[in-house]
Amino acid sequence: MLNPQWLYTFKTLVDTGHFTQTAERLHMTQPGVTQQVKKLEETCGHALLKREGKRFSLTEQGRLVYQYALQQAADEAHLLEQLSRDDPTAGVCRLACSGALALTLYPALLALQAKYPSLVMQLEVAPKAAITRAVLAGNIDLGLVTQAAESPELDCSAVGCEPLSLILPAGAELTGDIAADLLSLGLIRHPDAEHYLALYLAQCGAQALRNLAPKDVPERGYINQLQQILLPVAQGLGFTVLPHSAVQAFAEREQLQVWPAPQPVSEPLYLLKRRGRELPARFSEVLAIIQRLLQRAEGH
């Protein structure tokens, strides 16, 4: 590694063109300047100056080292500028959440980027375990998950809830016995179907569903692509349980009906970041967007 002090002395010498002026500018002796330049040449393994009496010119190697010194100085100045400036309208924002939440969150983040083009939004759709690992590794700045993380290296704070809906085909003829209707329709499974269904049965407040076990509901299909889970439901092939945001984003909503539960059902959402990490100013509006969207979702 080239000694940064020698590089700076060499750059100053080239800028001034004089050993004496360089020594005065750097508060050094002229022999000290000469010694540092000589040490730099020894480290590089090449003569950097072609001396002509009291004057000098740069060799080809000297020109390359001077360009390198200029770049180092520019990089340092840029770094110091970045350290002293926390621009709320510029920089990269790296987030991760579930696919259902991304349907609501991503358009709002893109609208913010359109407002401030120097912002760059990076949204990763991933399961909770992968989000937690990414935040711990520093690959993601903020994660939104539905279960609190217990790692001492993470800050985990409740930020709201994600409403869940029991979604039936629009043409389904309900008998008044919702448990029997669900058993007759059958479940369109997806990776979170059993978890969502169990949560729904426990929270919805319907006496008829209290004793229904998810394992007793027959399966009518399986799909792991969020955007396609509601297609078989819309075609009358079964029912499913999903975050309400998935219903709102579905193109053929008129082919669906959401069963009106006696009590609203939701899953808590937690915000993850590395413990002690101070987020840049650009995340202030991102956090405000998340809070606003979650409040709107809870009031659907």
Secondary structure, 3 states (H helix, E strand, C coil): CCCHHHHHHHHHHHHHCCHHHHHHHCCCCHHHHHHHHHHHHHHHCCCCEEEECCEEEECHHHHHHHHHHHHHHHHHHHHHHHHHCCCCCCEEEEEEECHHHHHHHHHHHHHHHHHCCCEEEEEEECCHHHHHHHHHHCCCCEEEECCCCCCCCEEEEEEEEEEEEEEEECCCCCCCCHHHHHHHHCEEECCCHHHHHHHHHHHCCCHHHHCCCHHHCCEEEECCCHHHCHHHHHCCCCEEEEEHHHHHHCCCHHHEEECCCCCCCEEEEEEEEECCCCCCCCHHHHHHHHHHHHHHHHCC
